Amino acid sequence: MSMGSKPEVFHSDDITSEYLEETLPGRPVDLKCLRGASYNQGQRHPQPYDHFNNNYLNSNELPNSSSTAYSSSTPPFKLTSQQDLNFNNLPNVAPTSGLERAATNNSKIEPHLYTRWQKIRHAFREPFAEFLGTMILVMFGDGVVAQKVLSKGEAGNYTTIALSWATAVFLGYTVSAGISGAHLNPGVTLSSAVFRKFPWRKVPGYVFAQTFGGYIGGLLVYATYVQSINEFEGGVGIRTVGGETSSAGLFCTFSQPYLSTGGQVVSELVSSALLQLGIFAMTDPYNNPLGQSFPFGLFLLIYGIGSSFGYQTGYAINLARDFAPRLAAATVGGYGSDLFTAGNYYFWVPLVIPLIGCLLGGLIYDVLIYQGHDSPLNRADFGMHEQSEHIRQFKLKDMKPDFNVEAHAQKEGGPGFVGNIV
């Protein structure tokens, strides 16, 4: 390009991977950063690409029209010729909160900072987020139980337990929501895969990360309170399951002794179903989504479940919150297999039932309320949108006063043929 010539200008859609490789060899450029366009008052804009969730940001995830980056006066994203193309021209997406991400003007991609660990962290960012969020959840939750039990009620009560578990979920969500969506619960992950098109290939990684996070969280609580546990139990190394001086309840739940297996199942089933139903309701774009207030709604949901349904079984509602620290206490804490045999092998109830309960809660909400096509109940391949060959759809001529719907239906379809006028 000569000094006096006008620089070649082209839109982002004209960029090819071969061109970028030739211009920026060896640099980690994602072509999807530059492709696609969103429209705002007829103006062509680049559609930002969310590296963290591997998809384009929707219009409702972008800043409002007063934003500098996405106002209607912003010109189309253009690049000059090869000589003028440099790395700082490329748009970048940076996380702004746990609920949404937006592009920022001052974001720069610096390839010299793209280290080996950054590549590993980026590849496993979602499991890492689920691990850390669940670990924090268990630490705050089991920590408040430990403080209440070991102080014999002087440093806590059931109200503080319910509030602290709600706080634990809130903090776990805050840590991981912007990266992984903060499921923090295998039941929530499973329901998201069944009812919200969450990729099935990610489910095993999420569940493992959540369980491992709960395990490490249980170990950290044990390490923090081990001396107080020794004092409470009556000596170093003494560990009991059941009884007034038992500290096993710090790490996992146990049902009331009079409760039958059926009662245990119903208690956990109802609690976990309410959890999933509430989550779907608060995130339903067709209903009344809470948006940035969702973490506070989640706080109230957990507190409400604990205050209303926690007495009988301790409202585990999450195998990563119960089974994982239970396993930590059994393997490292010295409680042994008694944690699994106690209460007529009660451990399987908070292990299995929350999965079923979350599926039930999601099913109830989608059957009665949800309108989105990401639910299998609202997709044609599930059969909900297919017209039955035995049902005649309502037509305008049915509005005539002298028109007999039933007679006309039988004329068209034979005896027993009915008309659908809904």
N, C-alpha and C positions, 0 to 999 in steps of 0.2 A: 504494500500500500504506500503510495507516494504521499509526501507531506501535504500536497495541495488537494488531493482527491478526497471526496466525501467518504467517510468510513461506511463500510457495509453494515447494515442493521438487519437483524432477523429476530423473529420471535423464538421463544423457548421451545416451541414444538418442532422447530427446524433442527434442533441439536440432536445429533446421533451419538451413540456410544463410541463409534469409531472416531468421531471428531474430538470428543473429550479425551479419549485415550491418546490421540495424536498431540493434543494441545497440553494436556496435564498428565503426562505419563506417570504411572505408579501412584497416583494420588487417589484417595478413597472417595471418589465422586459418585453419588447416587443419582443416576439419570432421572429417577422419579422426582427428585427435588425440583427439576426444571420443567417438567411436563405437566400438562393439564391447565385448565383455566377456569376461574370462577367469575361470575358476572354480577356486577353491582351497578345498577342504574345504567345498563348498557355499556359499561366500561370493561374492557378485557383485563383481567388480573391474573397473576400466577396463583395457582392453588397450592398452598403450602403442604408439604408432605411431613407427616408425623413419624419420625424415625423410631419413636419409642413403642408405638402400637402398630407400625407397619401399615398405615393407611393414610389417606388424605384427610385433612381436617374438614369437617362439615362447616356450613355457613354459620350454624348456631354455636360453633366452637371458636369463631373468630371474634376479635374485638369489635366494638360497635363502630358506627359510621364515623365517629369523631376521631377514631384511631388514626395516627399518622400513617401506619403501614397499610391500612386497608380502607382509606377514605375514597370517596368517589372521584376525587381529583388526582389520585395516584395514577401515573402513566403505566402503560403495559411494561412488564419486565422485559427488557431488551439487552442483548449483548452485542458488542461491536465485533469486529473481525478477530481473527486468531491473535494478532499482535496485541489487541486491547483486552482480551479475555484474561482475567486473573482470578485467583481463588476467592478473593474477598467479594467478588460480584455475586457469588452464589448465595441464594437465600438459605437460611438455616432455621430450624424449629427448636426452640428452647422451652423447657417446662416452666410454667408460671405458677401452677398450683396443683393440688392433688386432683382437681376436677377437670381441668382443661389445659391445653397447651396452645400457645400462639406464637407466631413468628415475631421476632423483634428486630428493629433496625440495626442495633448495635451488635448483633450476633455475628461472630466470625468463625469460620472453620479454619483451624490451625493444624495443618497436617503434621507439623513437627511435634505436636502433643498427642498424636494418635499412637500411643504406645501399645505394647503387647497386652498389658493388663487391661487397657481400655477396650481392646478387641474382645477379650474374654468376658469382661463385664458387660459389654454390649450384647454379646451372644446369649448370655444367661441373665440378662437384666430382670426379666419377669420372675423367674424362680428366686433370684436373690431378693427381690422386693417382697415376695410372698414369705420367704424365710424370715426376713428381718421383721416384717409386720406381725407375723404370728408369734415370733419370739417375744416381742414387746407386749403383745396382747397377754400371753401367758405370764410373763414376769409381773405385770401390774395386777393381773387377776389373782394369781396364786399368792402374790405378795400380800395383798390385803387380807386374804384368808389366813395366811400365816400370822400376820400381826394380830388379828382378832383371836385366833385359837391360842397362840402361845402366850398372849397376855391375859388369857382367861376372861376376855370381854372388856378389859380395861382400856384397850387401845383400838376398839372397833366393835361394831355390831352388824346386824343384818342389813341395815340401811347403808352403812358405809361399804359393805360388800357389794350391794347392788349398784351403788354409785361408782365404785371403783372398777367394777367389771365393765360398766358402760364407758367409763373413761379409758379403760384398756383397749376396747374396740375402737374408740374414737382415735386414740393415738396410733394404734396399729394401722388404721385406715389412712391417717395423715402421712405416715411414713411411706406407704406403698401405693397409694391410689393412683398417683400420676404415672406410674410405671406399669403396674400389672392390673390395675383395677381394684386391688385390695379385696380379694375374695376372702382370704384368711380362714377359710372353712371348706373342706372337701365337699360338703353338701351344697354350698353355694356354687362351687365350681361345676359340680355335676349338673345342677339345675340350669346353670347358664349354658352348658353344652346342649342340654336337651331342649330348652325352651328359647334360648336367645342366640343360637348359632355360634356359641363360643367354640373355637376349633378343638375338636376331639384330640388332635395330636398334642395339644398343650396340657391336657388334663393330667396325665401321669406326672409330668414335671411339676405342676402346681401342687398336686396332692403330696408328692414326696417332699417338696420344699416346705409346705405347711406343717407336715408331720415332724420333719426334722427341726423346724423352728420351734415347735412346741416342746420337743425333747430338750433342746438346748436351753430354752426358757425355764423348764423345770429344773434342770441342773443348776442354773444360775440362782434360782430361788433357794434351792437346797444349800448351795455353797454359802449363800448370804446368811441363812438362818440355822446352820448346822449346830452351832453351840447352844442356841436357844432351844433347838429340838432335843439335844442331849439333856438339858436341864429340865425340860417339860416331861420327857419320857422317864427320867429318873436315873440316867447314867449314860456314859459314852457307849455308843454302839447299840443301845437298846432301841428296838424299833417294833412297834406293835400296830396291828390293824384291828380297829374296834376297841371300844372301851373309853373311859373318861380321859385317860392320858395318852391316847393314840394321836399321833401326828400325821397319819396317812391321809387324812382329809385335806391336808394342805395342798396336795398335788392332784387329786382326782375326786370325783363325786361318788357318793354312796346314797342309796335310797333309804327312806324310813324303814325300820325293821318290820313293820306290820304290812308293808305294801306288797301285794302279790306281783308276780311277773307281768300279768296283764296290766295292772295299775302302773307299773314302771314304764311299760311300753307306751301306754296312752299319754302319760305325763310328758315323756320326751318327744313323742310324735306331735302333740299339740304345740309344744313350745317351739320346736324346729320348724313346723309348718307356718306358724305365725311369723317367725323370723324371715323366711323366704317370701312369704306373701307381702310382708311389710317392705322388704327391699325392692321387690318388683313394683309395688305401688308407688314408692317414692322416686323411682327412676323411669316411670312410664311416661313417655313423651305425649301420649294421647290422653292422659288423665290430668294430673296436676303435679308435674315433676318438681322436686325441691331445688334442683340445680345446685348452686354453691351452698345451699343450706342443708344438703343431704347429710354431711357428717353430724350435724346437730340432730337431725331426724333420726339417724342411726343410733345416736346416743340415747335418745328418748325411747326408741324401740327396745334396745337391750335393757334399759332400766325398767321399762314397763313389764317385759317378760320376767325379769328377775323378781320384781316386786309382786307379780300376780301369780306366777307359776313355778317359782323356784323352791318352794318349801319341801316338796315330796322327794325330788331326785336331784336337786341342786342345779337344774337347768343347764346341763352340759351343752346340748344343742350343737356340738362341734367335736368331732373325734380328735382333731388336732389340739384341742384344749383339754381333753380328758385322757384319751389313750396315750398320747405322746408323753406328757409329764408323768402319767402312771408308769409307763415303761421306764422313764428315767429314774423314778423313785425305786422301782423294783431292781434295776440293774446296778445302780450306783448308790442309791440311798440306803440300801440294806433291808428293804421291806420284803423282798423276795416274792415268791409266787402267791403269797397271801393276798396281795393286791388284786389278783385275778380270780381267786377262789372265793373271796369274801362275798357275802350276800347271795349265795347260791349262784356263783359265777355271774354276778351282776355286770361285770365289765363289758359284756357284749352288747348290753342295751345302749349305752352312750356311744358305742363304736359303730353300730349298724343303724339304729333307729333314726338318728339325725339325718342320715342320707335319704332314708325313705320319707321322713317328714319334710325335708326341703323340697323333694320332688312333689310331694302332695300339695304343699303350699303353692308352688309354682303352677301346678296343674289347676288348682282351684281358681287362682287369679286369672289365668289365661282363658279358662272356660267361661268365666262370668264377666270379665272386664276387658282384657287386653285385645287391642285391634291390630297390632303390628304384624307384618307378614314374616317376621323372623321367628314367630312361634309356629310350630308344626300344626297347631290347631287352626291356624288361619291361612294355611297354604293349600293350594289346589292338590298337591301331591299327597296330602293327608286325607283328601276327600271332602273337606268342608265346603269347597267352592264348586264342586262338580254338580251339575244339574241332573237330578234323577230322571231316568227315562219315563217314569210313571207320574211325573209332576209337570203340569202345564203352567208356565209362568203367566202372571197377570198382564193383561193387555189393555190398551186404552178403550177398546170397544166394550170392555166389561163394565164401563161406567154408564152405559145406556140403561135407562130405567127398566126397559122391557127385556133386558138381557138376562137369561137364566144361566148362571155360571155352571151349576151342576149338570144341567141338561146338555149344555154345549160341551162340557168336558167329557161326558159319556158318549156324545156323538163323535168326538174326535178320537177318544181312546178306548171306547167300549165300556161295558158295564163295570162298575167299581172304580172307574178312573176318576180321580179327584182333581180339583183345581187348586193351585197355590195362589192365594190372593193376598199374601202377606207382603 
